[in-house]
Amino acid sequence: MTRAPRREPRSTYRLQIRPAFDLHDAAAAVDYLDALGVDWVYLSPILPARAGSDHGYDVVGHDEVDEARGGAAGLDAVADAAHRRGRGILVDIVPNHVGVADAAQNPWWWSLLRFGRDSPHAGAFDVDWAFTGGRVRIPVLGGTVEEAAAAGDLRVEHGELRYFEHRFPLAPGSADDGADAATVHARQHYELVHWTRADAELNYRRFFAVNELAGVRVEDPAVFEATHSEIVRWVRDGLADGLRVDHPDGLAAPGAYLDRLTEATGGVYLLVEKILEGDETLPAHWRTDGTTGYDALADVDRVLVDPDGEAALDALDARLRAETGIDGPADWDELIHGTKRGIADGILRSEVLRLERLVPEPRPESTADALAELLACFPVYRSYLPAGREHLEAAARMARVHRPDLAAAVDALVPVLADPSQPVAVRFQQTSGMVMAKGVEDTAFYRWTRLGSLTEVGGDPSEFAITVERFHDRQERRLAEWPHSMTTLSTHDTKRGEDVRARLDALAEAPGRWSLELEALRASAGSTGDGPFDALLWQAIVGAWPLSRERVHAYAEKAAREASVSTRWTAPDDGFERRMHDVVDRAFDVPEVRDRLETFVGWLAPAGWSNSLAAKLLQLTMPGVPDVYQGSELWETSLVDPDNRRPVDFDLRRRMLGELDAGVAHGVLPPVDARAAAKLLVTSRALRLRRDRPEWFTRYRPLEVVGEAASHAIAFDRGGAVTVATRLPIGLAARAGAEPAASAPPAAWGGTAVLHRREPVVDVLTGRRHDGGAVALADLLAAYPVALLVPADVEQTR
């Protein structure tokens, strides 16, 4: 089949493909997505994954579409359903690692364990054979090999070595003499070790610190070909129109990988899951259309946060820290230096020691210490030598300040780590991203609790808020540099769903009330004994309420253990966790607690809805390709994974969209309430407009808002379509002496107006016509906190 010419999506809709919602189910949902206004269907990984995997990132094969996810017939079905309607297909691919939790499910890993370095697949894995005498270390035991064998837990059975449910192959001839299990184990190309030895003694590269995900060497052309032949077929056969590359920072040479992938696919639309830090930019020489949108998410969140709330929330956090006796730094940079150093010395110690072994002799005794310090000080996820040497120099300067005693070792290491021909330099670049991700996203984000909406993937929590002007500057830059980069508000990796964050953003407008409510809730429900964690937990409850008890318990356990302050995954503190779960139960069971919680949420929710609709319209109409994460056309109140991968009720959404369209056709507009039909209205109208009138989204011009409440609005013209959104809704309502509301009373706006060209416009959300020039916001935003304006003399389909 001949591929259609390259094109870029006007929008995407992410579907999590799994056995319970496979590709055939996705095909059946295409009619709804088409009606919603979606341009491309965006699929999570569809190569064979570990049995039962809901996310698909633990790939175990590369030569077919996962049968459990619908197989080749399922991909044909969803591609056909999309293409018949003029829609496209974007597929998520996983080049960095494979799943090895069950060796028997991964033929390559099974072969590696059976034949060792003689395996035809040995070159696919990044294994330091010399370190362990030619054996792959696998951390699964609860004791020693001898103890496991003596207890009968380690046994030779059915031609395999087995440990409880774990199965491992036997090297040819290694069990022919009937030797006992311990002896047979000693003859293998792998070594089963206690699970705690993973931190410092593994000899294969992993995905972050996940022992069950082993890195693969796609820098080897043969490995690239073997792992991408099926993916290339999808493109060649016209089944996939674009690809999303998971975790490129784990690769030895991301730029070279993108070059090879572009050549192999003929240059299809290509995104990278790249997280940028601060003002860091995506490497301009990469052959990619942009990122998966975390940078855009951070912009949208922060323009909706009240900067005046920062000092009060900092003061609350300081009180909670002092009460708990936490002596650690209150400065974000100091905090993440400590958490990153803890990761380098802890769960990623194996990687640091691997780097040390790669440093050419002679090397100082403090090499491992200096490497760990440089990793802790590295300011971004990684460099891409020869580009990005300045990041290494910055890390070296910081390392000398933190550890003057390591200055000589750092000075000796920098020239080696800056040389891309050195194996240690390549490996260091792969490792720095691991340390950043685990130290920041998976540790510090659970300790920095002053405002939970800011501790989100891709965001810098030390940047509390941005001005409207700063937001405009960033969008102009996005349009100029990466016009087809994705934008997003929720993903399968976000710590909180977009509407949880929108509600929490409103706390910055009412820090005094939040402080009083938090203390009252802690007094009536009890405290865990960790004040900052109490704030994190109650923010999750407030932000996502109403939600099930089970979801809160699951979140609380994960958040507390990730923070690793009062309890941790490897050493749970039973007393703390008992208190934590008691607090959760009291939120549901004690009338005094529940009533206070629901009263506060009832007061806060309208402001959250205002922020939600503002965030959604900003994201859907700003420069870039907007993605809608599955289900988030209604309120998205998920917490951290796996909570954000819960099933989506598409029948409900299909029915609601039909009712919405029928009602709007008769002039009936949905209210802004818990049912979320108003969000469906905003989402569908913005998506339809972007897809059907792309010529109205070719430029970016900030529009001026004038009047006494000008700081409460943001507006821009995309070249025909104009977005106007409310910000800081609590303060806006207070201008009229009113309680927070999803749409502010007209008196709150006073004479505030947005200045537009003198030509009539129509709001596609309400159908109302407005004269051009100075459009009064009291009139424009009477029904909803947002408006999407288009020229009135053009026929509209609503």
C-alpha positions, 0 to 999 in steps of 0.5 A: 500500500502506498503511503499518503503524503506526510501531514501533521495532526490538528489535534489528537486523542490519547487512548490507553489500549489494553486487553480490557479496551483493545484496538477493536474497542478503539475502532468502535470509538472512532465515530464518537471521537470524530464527532467530538472534533478529534483529528488523529487517534493517539494509541498507547504502545501496541507491541506485545507486552507482559501478560496482563500489562495495562500500560504496554510499556513492558514490551516483550516482542517486536514482530507483531501487534499484541494479540491481547490488544487486538492484534493485527486485525485490531490495528487494521480496524482502527486505522480503517475506521479513522482513515475512512473519516479522514482521521489519522493514527499516532502510535506510541513506541518504546525503543529504550527498554523491554519487559523482563519481569517474566523471562519466559515471555520475552524470547530475547531475554530468555535466550540471553539467560540461557546462552549468556554472551553466546546468545544471538541476542546478547548484543541487544542488551546493555550488560557489563559481563566483566563485572560479574564474571560473565553472569547476569544478576537478577534480584528476585531472592528473599534470601541466599541461593542456598537457603532457597534451595534448602527450603525447596523454593529454588528447584529444577522443574520441567527443564527450568530453574524455578523460584516460586512463580519465577521461571528461568532457562537452563544452559545446555547440559547444566542439569543433565547429571541430576545435581541439586538446585544450588549446584545447577544455579551455579552453572548458569549464565545468570545469578539470582541474588537477594532483591536488595542487591539491585541498588548497587550490584546489578550489571544490566541497564534498566529503565530508571530503577525498574529491575523488570525493564531492561535497556536495549541498545538501539544504537546498534543498527541490527538491534534497531532493525529488529526492534523497528521492523514491525513499526516501520511496516505500520507506516509503510502499509499506511496504518500509522501516520505518526509516531510518539517516541517514549523516553528518548533520554534513555538512548545512547544517542537520541539524535542519531536514533531520530535520524535513523527512524526518520529515514526508515519511516520516510519522515512521518510526523514524529514526537518525543517524550522529552521533558525540558527543565526551565528555559531549556529548549529542545535540540534544534537539530533533532528530526522531530516535530516537538515534544509531548507537551509537558512544557505547554502544561506548565505554562497553562497551569502557572498563568492561572495561579495567583502570584500573591498567594506564594508568600502565605503558602510558603509560610504555611509550609514552613509552619508544617515543616517546623511542627514536624521537625523537618530540618531539610532545605526549604529551597527547591534547588537544595531539596532536589540536590539532596533527593537526586544525591539520595537516588544516586547513592541509593536505588541507582548506585548500580549505575554510578558504579558502572560509570566508575568502572568505565572511567579510564585509569588512573582514576582517583579513589573518590571517582564514584563519589564525584560522579554521584555529585555531578549527577546530583548537580546536573541541571537538566535531564541530560546533554547530547554531546557535543551539544550541551557541554555547558550543562556539564560545566554548570554541574561541575561548578555546583559540585565544587560548591557543594563538595569542595573536597571533590574538586580535584576529582571533578576537574579530572572527570569533566574532560572525560565526561565531555568527550562523546567518544568515551563510553563513560560520557555516553553512559553518563548522559543516559544516567543523568536523566534517570537520576533527575526523574527518580530524584525529582518527579518520584521523590521531591514532588512528594515532599514539596507540598505548598501547592500540589498543582505545581509539582507536575511532570515537566514543571519547575515547582520553584516557578510559582506563577507566570504573568499573562505577558510571560505566557504570551511570550512563550506561545509566540516562541512555541509557534515560531520554533515548534508549531507542531509540538504537542500540547497537553493537560493530562497524560498517563504519567501526570501526577494529578488530572487536569481538573484536580490541578485546576481546583488546587490552583484556586488555593493560591487565591485563598491561602488564608482560608486554606490554612484554616481549613487544613488545620481544622481537618487535621484537628478533627481527622488526626495527623499522620505526624508529618505536616507537609505530607498531611498538606499533600494528602488533604490537597489530593482529597480536596482536589479530587473530591468526590472520589472513592475511599479505595482511590485515596488509600492507594494514592496516600500509600504511593505518595508517602512511600515515594516521598521517602520521609516518614515511610518508604517502599523498601522499609514501610513504617507500620505506625505511620502508615496506620495513622495515614490510613486512619486519616483517610478513613475519618475523611469518609466516616466521621461526620464532622470531618466529612461535612467540613470537607464537603463544605469547603469543596462546595465553596472551592469547586466553582473556582476550580471549574472556572480554572478548568474551562480556562485551562482547557480552552487555552490548551486547545487553542494555543500554538501546537497540536492539542491532545485530549487524554482519554475521558478528559472532555469531562472532569478529569479528577484522576490522581497518580498512576494507575489511577489515571488509567481507569476505564473510560465510559465512552457510551456515556460520553457519546450520549452526552455529546448527542444530547449536547448537540441537540440542546445547543441546536435549540438554544439550550446551553449546559450549566457549569456543574458537576455533570461536566457538560460545559467542559464537553461543550468547550472541548468539542467546539474548540476541537471542531474549530481547529480541525475544520478551520485550520486557517484560523490558527496560523498566527498568535497575537496577544490581545489587550484587555483594559479596565479595572479587572484586566488582570483577571482575563487572558486573550489572544487571536490565532489568526481568526479564532480568538480565545478569551479566558478568565483567570483568578476567579476567586479574586474576581468574584470578590470584586463584586462581593460575591462567593466564588463562581464558575462565571463571575457576576457582571458587576465583577468585570465592571467596564473591563473589555477585550480590544478586538478589530472592529468587525462582528464576531460570534462566540462558538460556545454560546452562539451569541453575536458581539460587535467588534472593537471593545467587547465588554467582558461582563457581556462576553463572559456572562454564561461561561468563564471562557469565549471562543470568537470567530468572524460573524460573517462566516457560516458556523456549524455548532 
